[in-house]
């Protein structure tokens, strides 16, 4: 038996942030990354709260891949505050921090059960509707966490918060959405419900991602990609992900490559690996089961071709075309500051860690360490 649930209430569309005026509380604990405060985006949160006479505490010690010590500081601050609501505002790091802080705080004080509202300011992670979070532990790398008690009670999607997102971030996070959707779609845990969500996310990205990248004032496109991010999050919260994320986590931990960018670089190569169709592959009688799924993705994106082989090649070319249109690197070597010797000396350890990554377990093709090493070499 399988189950599919959407436990997070989602407020979206024009003026979605007005939901904050009707919170049944007089105090909230806000977790926000520093940019949200310095850019004054936080005012979009403070204004409706203040109009409803809701006081707030502000925790801003948030960094990418939140380390354990930052989470501990957040736990201490939350337990001292004891607000009924935690509001996470920012990208994946802020939401991951808030999820981890709430989980550990409630583990310490079993009688304290604050509700979590996530308000994303980027369109990529889908973290506002998932039970996943990633924290880091110094040299030991990243640790994906997954627990039902980390699932937010509410998510608020308001495009006013993503209008000012720089084009480079729009590109990285947009490709993250596509990767989430495609990986959830071909995951061994996929189902009809997650598949429908993933298909819609892919369709929206195909229509609106380049528009959103080209013009930050294209409110319609930004709203659509914001919703696509949430749809893809719902899809992978149900179906999980795959090797693409298992390998991308290591690139982020070792070389601090933005998560969406690492995913984007890997995605064409992972599609080739999972489908077992490469530039030299000829037509054959039978293909891996995920090939049909990838061909569906190609059809949705409008690049379906003569047969399975040419269609896989077409989707790989199309994804790299999108990356080039958004001035994204196609290879790790094109990213400034990454030393070739250091990269290649890290490959074996990254491959071992990718094999153990929880996301890899639901990949449609079971990889070996040697195969992962080969993919890491190809993307250089």
Backbone torsions as a table, in degrees:
resi	resn	phi	psi	omega
1	UNK	NA	138.6	175.9
2	UNK	-113.2	156.8	177.4
3	UNK	-130.8	148.6	174.0
4	UNK	-137.0	124.0	-179.3
5	UNK	-134.9	143.1	169.8
6	UNK	-117.8	98.9	-174.8
7	UNK	-90.8	-17.3	-176.8
8	UNK	-87.9	125.4	174.9
9	UNK	-76.7	130.6	-175.6
10	UNK	-115.5	121.8	172.8
11	UNK	-103.5	129.3	-176.4
12	UNK	-148.5	173.2	-179.6
13	UNK	92.7	-174.7	-176.0
14	UNK	-59.6	132.2	176.6
15	UNK	61.2	35.0	180.0
16	UNK	-62.9	-27.5	-178.1
17	UNK	-67.1	-11.4	176.7
18	UNK	-63.8	-15.5	175.5
19	UNK	-55.4	-32.0	-177.4
20	UNK	-65.2	-18.5	179.2
21	UNK	-73.3	-17.9	-173.4
22	UNK	-111.6	20.7	177.0
23	UNK	-68.4	137.5	-179.3
24	UNK	-87.1	63.3	-180.0
25	UNK	-160.8	166.2	176.9
26	UNK	-114.6	2.8	-179.8
27	UNK	-154.2	140.2	177.7
28	UNK	-133.8	159.4	177.9
29	UNK	-112.1	113.2	-176.1
30	UNK	-98.2	128.5	172.2
31	UNK	-108.2	115.1	-176.1
32	UNK	-137.2	143.5	176.4
33	UNK	-76.0	155.8	-174.0
34	UNK	-55.6	-34.7	-178.9
35	UNK	-63.5	-36.1	179.1
36	UNK	-59.2	-35.8	179.5
37	UNK	-78.8	-48.5	-176.2
38	UNK	-65.8	-30.5	180.0
39	UNK	-85.8	-4.2	-179.6
40	UNK	69.6	14.0	172.9
41	UNK	-61.4	-28.4	-178.3
42	UNK	-59.3	-23.4	-179.6
43	UNK	-64.0	-28.1	177.1
44	UNK	-67.0	-21.0	177.4
45	UNK	-92.7	-42.3	-177.3
46	UNK	-65.4	-38.2	-175.0
47	UNK	-60.7	-53.2	178.6
48	UNK	-65.7	-32.0	177.2
49	UNK	-65.6	-46.8	-179.1
50	UNK	-63.4	-37.4	179.6
51	UNK	-65.4	-21.8	178.0
52	UNK	-101.2	10.8	179.7
53	UNK	59.4	35.7	177.0
54	UNK	-97.8	120.3	177.1
55	UNK	-81.8	162.8	-177.4
56	UNK	-149.7	148.9	168.7
57	UNK	-104.7	145.7	-174.5
58	UNK	-121.0	118.8	176.8
59	UNK	-110.8	117.8	-174.6
60	UNK	-122.4	13.0	179.5
61	UNK	-82.4	66.6	-175.6
62	UNK	-119.5	131.3	178.2
63	UNK	-133.9	161.8	176.9
64	UNK	-57.6	146.2	-178.0
65	UNK	49.0	64.5	-170.2
66	UNK	-49.1	120.9	178.9
67	UNK	-76.5	161.8	-175.3
68	UNK	-57.4	-40.2	-176.2
69	UNK	-65.6	-33.2	176.7
70	UNK	-69.5	-38.0	178.4
71	UNK	-63.5	-41.9	179.9
72	UNK	-61.7	-41.7	177.4
73	UNK	-61.0	-40.8	178.3
74	UNK	-65.2	-38.6	178.0
75	UNK	-61.0	-45.6	179.6
76	UNK	-61.5	-43.0	-179.6
77	UNK	-65.9	-41.3	-179.0
78	UNK	-66.8	-43.5	-179.6
79	UNK	-65.9	-28.9	176.5
80	UNK	-75.5	-27.6	-176.1
81	UNK	-89.2	-44.2	178.7
82	UNK	57.7	38.6	175.2
83	UNK	-68.4	155.5	179.4
84	UNK	-78.3	-23.4	-180.0
85	UNK	-126.0	141.0	167.2
86	UNK	-108.9	129.2	177.7
87	UNK	-115.7	115.8	178.2
88	UNK	-95.9	125.4	-178.1
89	UNK	-127.1	120.0	179.1
90	UNK	145.8	-157.4	177.2
91	UNK	-87.6	-159.4	-177.2
92	UNK	-59.5	-33.5	-177.2
93	UNK	-64.9	-42.8	179.2
94	UNK	-65.6	-42.4	-178.9
95	UNK	-70.1	-39.0	176.4
96	UNK	-63.1	-41.3	178.3
97	UNK	-61.4	-47.5	-177.9
98	UNK	-62.7	-41.5	179.3
99	UNK	-62.3	-47.7	-178.5
100	UNK	-66.0	-41.0	179.7
101	UNK	-61.0	-46.0	179.9
102	UNK	-64.2	-42.9	-177.7
103	UNK	-59.4	-47.4	-176.8
104	UNK	-74.6	-33.3	178.5
105	UNK	-64.9	-43.4	179.8
106	UNK	-73.2	-22.6	174.3
107	UNK	-70.8	-34.1	179.1
108	UNK	-76.0	-44.7	-180.0
109	UNK	-116.0	92.1	-175.1
110	UNK	-62.3	-18.0	180.0
111	UNK	-89.0	-5.6	-176.7
112	UNK	-98.8	117.8	-175.8
113	UNK	-130.2	71.1	179.5
114	UNK	-71.5	149.9	176.1
115	UNK	-89.3	149.0	-177.7
116	UNK	-114.2	126.4	173.7
117	UNK	-115.0	125.0	179.2
118	UNK	-107.8	131.6	-179.4
119	UNK	-125.8	96.9	-176.4
120	UNK	-73.8	142.5	175.8
121	UNK	-111.3	5.2	170.4
122	UNK	-132.3	158.3	-178.6
123	UNK	-109.5	83.1	-176.6
124	UNK	-160.9	-48.7	-169.1
125	UNK	-75.7	-32.7	-174.0
126	UNK	68.8	9.9	-174.2
127	UNK	-63.6	-19.1	-177.7
128	UNK	-67.5	-13.5	-179.2
129	UNK	-128.5	19.0	-178.5
130	UNK	-119.6	161.5	177.3
131	UNK	-98.7	18.3	-178.6
132	UNK	-103.6	150.8	171.1
133	UNK	-151.8	154.3	177.8
134	UNK	-124.0	124.3	174.2
135	UNK	-121.1	166.3	-177.6
136	UNK	-126.8	160.2	-178.1
137	UNK	-136.3	71.3	176.8
138	UNK	54.0	-128.0	-177.0
139	UNK	-72.3	-12.3	-177.5
140	UNK	-81.5	-5.2	173.1
141	UNK	91.5	-162.2	-175.3
142	UNK	-92.9	149.4	177.1
143	UNK	-128.0	106.8	174.7
144	UNK	-70.6	129.7	176.8
145	UNK	-109.1	145.0	177.6
146	UNK	-143.6	119.7	-178.3
147	UNK	-159.3	136.4	-178.6
148	UNK	-59.0	-29.1	-178.6
149	UNK	-78.0	2.1	172.9
150	UNK	-98.2	-3.4	-179.5
151	UNK	-70.4	125.0	179.7
152	UNK	-64.0	145.2	175.2
153	UNK	-73.9	-32.3	-178.4
154	UNK	-140.8	153.9	171.3
155	UNK	-133.8	141.0	177.7
156	UNK	-121.9	120.8	-179.6
157	UNK	-110.8	108.9	179.3
158	UNK	-130.9	119.6	-174.1
159	UNK	-66.6	-13.7	177.6
160	UNK	-60.6	-26.3	-177.8
161	UNK	-82.0	-13.6	-178.2
162	UNK	-113.1	1.8	-178.7
163	UNK	-63.5	-33.3	-175.8
164	UNK	-95.8	6.9	-179.9
165	UNK	-64.8	129.2	-179.0
166	UNK	-60.7	155.8	-176.9
167	UNK	-59.4	-39.0	-178.6
168	UNK	-63.6	-39.3	178.7
169	UNK	-70.4	-38.3	176.5
170	UNK	-58.1	-41.3	179.4
171	UNK	-65.9	-50.5	-178.2
172	UNK	-59.9	-49.2	-176.0
173	UNK	-71.5	-33.5	177.8
174	UNK	-64.2	-41.5	177.0
175	UNK	-69.8	-26.6	173.7
176	UNK	-64.0	-40.6	178.1
177	UNK	-60.5	-47.7	-179.9
178	UNK	-60.7	-42.1	179.7
179	UNK	-64.5	-44.3	176.9
180	UNK	-56.0	-47.5	-176.2
181	UNK	-64.7	-47.0	-177.1
182	UNK	-68.1	-41.5	179.7
183	UNK	-65.6	-40.9	177.1
184	UNK	-63.8	-35.6	-177.1
185	UNK	-65.7	-37.1	-177.7
186	UNK	-100.9	-1.2	179.3
187	UNK	-56.4	147.9	177.3
188	UNK	-67.9	-13.3	177.4
189	UNK	-98.8	11.1	-177.1
190	UNK	-66.6	155.9	177.5
191	UNK	-146.1	176.4	-175.6
192	UNK	-61.7	-34.3	-178.0
193	UNK	-74.1	-48.2	178.0
194	UNK	-63.9	-35.4	-179.9
195	UNK	-63.9	-41.4	179.0
196	UNK	-63.4	-41.6	178.4
197	UNK	-65.0	-42.9	-179.8
198	UNK	-64.5	-42.9	179.4
199	UNK	-60.4	-43.5	-179.7
200	UNK	-65.8	-38.6	177.7
201	UNK	-62.8	-42.3	178.0
202	UNK	-63.1	-44.8	-179.8
203	UNK	-58.8	-46.4	-179.4
204	UNK	-63.3	-43.8	-179.6
205	UNK	-63.0	-40.0	178.7
206	UNK	-61.9	-33.4	-178.1
207	UNK	-86.5	-33.6	-166.3
208	UNK	-122.7	-10.0	-175.2
209	UNK	-65.9	-47.4	-179.2
210	UNK	-65.4	-34.3	174.7
211	UNK	-63.8	-44.0	-179.8
212	UNK	-63.7	-38.6	178.4
213	UNK	-66.0	-42.3	-173.0
214	UNK	-71.8	-28.0	-173.4
215	UNK	-147.5	107.6	-179.6
216	UNK	-68.1	-16.2	178.9
217	UNK	-90.0	1.3	175.4
218	UNK	-79.3	82.4	-173.6
219	UNK	-58.9	-38.8	-178.9
220	UNK	-62.5	-45.4	-179.8
221	UNK	-65.2	-42.1	-179.9
222	UNK	-63.9	-39.8	178.6
223	UNK	-63.6	-42.6	-178.7
224	UNK	-63.4	-43.7	-179.5
225	UNK	-68.7	-33.8	177.0
226	UNK	-61.7	-41.5	178.3
227	UNK	-70.9	-39.3	178.2
228	UNK	-59.1	-39.2	178.3
229	UNK	-59.8	-42.6	179.6
230	UNK	-67.4	-42.2	178.0
231	UNK	-60.1	-43.9	179.2
232	UNK	-65.5	-35.6	176.7
233	UNK	-63.1	-43.3	176.9
234	UNK	-62.0	-37.4	-179.6
235	UNK	-64.8	-49.6	-176.3
236	UNK	-80.2	-18.0	173.1
237	UNK	-65.3	-29.3	177.9
238	UNK	-87.4	-44.3	-170.7
239	UNK	-101.3	-12.1	-173.7
240	UNK	70.5	-166.9	-171.8
241	UNK	-123.6	-137.0	-176.5
242	UNK	-164.9	-159.6	-175.3
243	UNK	-61.2	-33.9	179.8
244	UNK	-52.5	-48.8	179.1
245	UNK	-73.3	-35.8	178.0
246	UNK	-57.6	-38.4	179.1
247	UNK	-81.8	-36.6	-179.1
248	UNK	-64.7	-35.2	178.5
249	UNK	-58.1	-36.8	-178.8
250	UNK	-72.7	-37.8	178.0
251	UNK	-63.8	-37.4	178.2
252	UNK	-69.2	-42.5	-177.7
253	UNK	-68.2	-39.9	-175.8
254	UNK	-82.6	-41.2	-170.3
255	UNK	-123.2	6.9	175.1
256	UNK	55.9	34.2	173.6
257	UNK	-74.5	130.3	177.7
258	UNK	-50.8	138.8	-171.0
259	UNK	-56.4	-46.7	-179.5
260	UNK	-64.0	-35.7	179.4
261	UNK	-68.3	-41.9	177.0
262	UNK	-62.4	-43.3	177.3
263	UNK	-60.0	-43.7	-176.9
264	UNK	-63.8	-43.2	179.3
265	UNK	-61.4	-40.7	-177.1
266	UNK	-75.6	-32.5	-167.2
267	UNK	-52.8	-49.1	179.6
268	UNK	-60.1	-36.9	-178.6
269	UNK	-73.6	-34.1	177.9
270	UNK	-69.9	-37.9	176.7
271	UNK	-62.6	-43.6	177.1
272	UNK	-62.1	-43.3	-178.9
273	UNK	-66.5	-50.0	-177.2
274	UNK	-62.6	-39.6	-178.7
275	UNK	-80.8	-17.7	-175.1
276	UNK	61.0	33.9	176.6
277	UNK	-123.4	120.4	-177.5
278	UNK	-123.9	-173.1	-176.9
279	UNK	-63.2	-24.2	-178.1
280	UNK	-100.9	0.4	-176.2
281	UNK	-71.8	139.0	175.4
282	UNK	-107.5	163.7	179.7
283	UNK	-59.0	145.9	-179.6
284	UNK	-142.5	170.9	-175.1
285	UNK	-72.1	-39.1	-177.2
286	UNK	-130.5	147.0	178.3
287	UNK	-127.5	163.2	176.1
288	UNK	-60.3	150.6	-174.7
289	UNK	-60.2	-29.1	-178.9
290	UNK	-70.7	-16.9	-179.5
291	UNK	-60.9	-40.5	178.5
292	UNK	-60.2	-39.9	179.0
293	UNK	-65.7	-45.7	178.6
294	UNK	-61.9	-37.2	178.3
295	UNK	-65.9	-34.0	174.4
296	UNK	-63.9	-41.7	177.3
297	UNK	-60.4	-43.1	179.1
298	UNK	-62.0	-40.1	178.9
299	UNK	-63.1	-43.5	180.0
300	UNK	-62.5	-37.2	-179.6
301	UNK	-82.2	-5.9	177.6
302	UNK	81.4	22.5	-179.3
303	UNK	-121.3	19.7	176.7
304	UNK	-59.5	141.3	-170.8
305	UNK	-125.3	-160.6	-171.7
306	UNK	-62.0	-43.4	-178.1
307	UNK	-152.0	-174.5	-176.1
308	UNK	-59.7	-44.0	-177.2
309	UNK	-63.3	-50.6	-177.8
310	UNK	-69.8	-27.3	178.1
311	UNK	-71.3	-41.9	176.4
312	UNK	-62.1	-42.4	178.1
313	UNK	-62.7	-37.5	-178.4
314	UNK	-67.2	-41.8	-179.2
315	UNK	-69.1	-35.8	176.3
316	UNK	-62.6	-45.7	179.5
317	UNK	-64.6	-38.8	-178.8
318	UNK	-65.9	-43.2	179.5
319	UNK	-62.1	-41.1	179.0
320	UNK	-71.2	-31.3	173.9
321	UNK	-62.7	-44.5	178.2
322	UNK	-60.0	-42.5	179.2
323	UNK	-62.2	-42.7	178.9
324	UNK	-64.5	-39.1	178.3
325	UNK	-62.1	-27.0	-179.7
326	UNK	-103.0	17.1	175.9
327	UNK	55.9	39.4	178.0
328	UNK	-95.3	149.3	175.6
329	UNK	-69.9	140.8	176.3
330	UNK	-92.9	-16.1	-178.5
331	UNK	-133.8	155.1	177.3
332	UNK	-63.1	-34.7	-178.2
333	UNK	-63.1	-18.1	179.9
334	UNK	-84.9	-4.1	178.8
335	UNK	-89.7	122.4	-176.4
336	UNK	-65.4	135.1	172.9
337	UNK	100.4	-3.3	179.9
338	UNK	-100.8	120.0	-176.7
339	UNK	-80.6	131.6	-176.9
340	UNK	-61.2	-44.8	-179.1
341	UNK	-62.9	-43.2	179.0
342	UNK	-64.4	-38.9	-179.7
343	UNK	-62.3	-52.4	-175.7
344	UNK	-68.0	-30.3	177.5
345	UNK	-73.0	-16.6	-179.5
346	UNK	-93.6	-11.1	-170.8
347	UNK	-59.9	-45.1	-176.3
348	UNK	-61.8	-44.6	179.7
349	UNK	-66.5	-39.2	177.8
350	UNK	-63.1	-39.3	179.7
351	UNK	-64.2	-41.9	178.2
352	UNK	-62.4	-41.9	-180.0
353	UNK	-69.0	-37.6	179.0
354	UNK	-64.0	-37.2	177.4
355	UNK	-61.5	-35.9	-177.2
356	UNK	-85.9	-13.3	-177.4
357	UNK	-61.2	137.6	-177.0
358	UNK	-60.4	-31.2	-179.0
359	UNK	-66.3	-34.1	-176.3
360	UNK	-63.1	-27.2	-175.5
361	UNK	-61.3	-25.9	-177.8
362	UNK	-104.5	15.6	176.7
363	UNK	-68.2	143.5	-177.1
364	UNK	-68.6	-16.6	176.5
365	UNK	-125.9	128.7	-178.3
366	UNK	-77.2	115.8	-176.4
367	UNK	-88.3	155.7	169.8
368	UNK	-101.0	163.9	177.9
369	UNK	-59.5	-40.7	-178.2
370	UNK	-64.2	-38.0	179.1
371	UNK	-67.7	-38.7	178.0
372	UNK	-66.7	-41.3	176.5
373	UNK	-57.1	-42.9	-179.0
374	UNK	-63.9	-39.5	178.6
375	UNK	-66.8	-42.0	176.8
376	UNK	-58.8	-37.1	178.3
377	UNK	-68.6	-39.3	-177.8
378	UNK	-65.0	-35.5	-175.1
379	UNK	-80.8	-5.9	178.3
380	UNK	-67.0	NA	NA
